[in-house]
């Protein structure tokens, strides 16, 4: 269960970065898409542990989006601009992560380039 919590906290940290498609039209939508990718991966990799924490993918998304995907948390730092292509790559990379990387809370390298 520790792995599930750690991975969920990592995705909240990606907030600068609900549906099955990757909507990267704006930072908040990209954040929600990233959380969808991570919650889906958590339940695929660690179904019983994830269910103990979130019950299901939808609850995982709702819980993490409510606290992580706010305008304040997704605004790029001064002098940086949101890049939707880079956000899309981040989401894709989360979806392709191994269960080991998800469990270890590894953030894909591409996710550090959402604000350029």
C-alpha positions in Angstrom: 0.0 0.0 0.0 2.9 2.3 0.6 3.8 2.1 -3.1 0.3 3.2 -4.0 0.3 6.2 -1.7 3.8 7.1 -2.9 2.8 6.9 -6.6 -0.3 9.0 -6.0 1.7 11.7 -4.2 4.1 11.8 -7.1 1.3 12.4 -9.5 0.1 15.3 -7.3 3.6 16.7 -7.7 3.2 16.6 -11.5 0.3 19.0 -11.3 2.3 21.4 -13.3 1.9 19.2 -16.1 -11.4 12.0 -15.9 -11.4 11.1 -19.2 -9.8 8.3 -21.2 -8.4 10.8 -23.7 -5.4 13.0 -23.1 -6.8 16.5 -23.0 -3.8 18.9 -22.8 -5.6 22.0 -24.0 -4.7 23.7 -20.7 -2.7 22.9 -17.6 -5.6 21.9 -15.4 -6.9 19.5 -18.1 -3.4 18.1 -18.6 -3.1 17.5 -14.9 -6.4 15.6 -14.9 -5.3 13.5 -17.8 -2.0 12.7 -16.1 -3.9 11.7 -13.0 -6.1 9.5 -15.1 -3.0 7.8 -16.5 -1.5 7.2 -13.1 -4.7 6.0 -11.4 -5.3 3.6 -14.2 -1.7 2.3 -14.0 -2.0 2.0 -10.2 -5.0 -0.1 -10.5 -3.5 -2.2 -13.2 -0.2 -2.8 -11.3 -1.4 -2.9 -7.7 -5.2 -3.6 -7.8 -5.8 -4.7 -4.2 -3.5 -2.0 -2.7 -5.0 0.7 -4.8 -8.5 -0.4 -4.0 -7.7 -0.2 -0.3 -6.7 3.5 -0.7 -9.1 4.7 -3.4 -11.7 2.0 -4.0 -11.7 2.5 -7.8 -10.0 4.4 -10.6 -12.8 7.1 -10.5 -12.3 7.8 -6.8 -8.6 7.9 -7.3 -9.0 10.5 -10.1 -11.5 12.6 -8.2 -9.4 12.6 -5.0 -6.1 13.5 -6.6 -7.6 16.0 -9.1 -9.4 17.9 -6.3 -6.2 18.6 -4.5 -3.6 18.6 -7.3 -5.3 20.0 -10.4 -6.1 23.5 -9.3 -5.1 26.6 -11.2 -2.7 27.6 -8.5 -1.0 24.2 -8.7 -0.8 24.0 -12.5 0.4 27.6 -13.3 3.8 27.7 -14.8 6.5 29.7 -13.0 7.1 33.3 -14.0 9.0 33.4 -17.3 7.8 29.9 -18.3 5.0 28.9 -20.7 2.8 25.8 -20.7 3.7 23.4 -23.5 0.8 21.1 -24.4 2.9 18.9 -26.6 5.3 18.3 -23.7 2.4 17.7 -21.4 1.0 15.1 -23.8 4.4 13.3 -23.9 4.5 13.3 -20.1 1.0 11.6 -19.9 2.1 9.1 -22.6 5.2 8.3 -20.7 3.2 7.8 -17.4 1.0 5.3 -19.3 4.0 3.4 -20.5 5.8 3.1 -17.2 6.6 -0.2 -15.7 4.8 -1.2 -12.5 8.2 -1.1 -10.7 8.6 2.6 -11.8 5.1 3.4 -10.7 5.6 1.7 -7.4 8.8 3.5 -6.8 7.2 6.9 -7.5 9.4 7.5 -10.6 8.3 10.6 -12.5 9.1 10.3 -16.3 11.8 12.7 -17.4 9.5 14.3 -19.9 7.3 15.6 -17.1 10.0 18.2 -16.1 9.5 19.9 -19.5 5.8 20.9 -19.3 6.7 24.5 -18.6 9.4 25.7 -20.9 
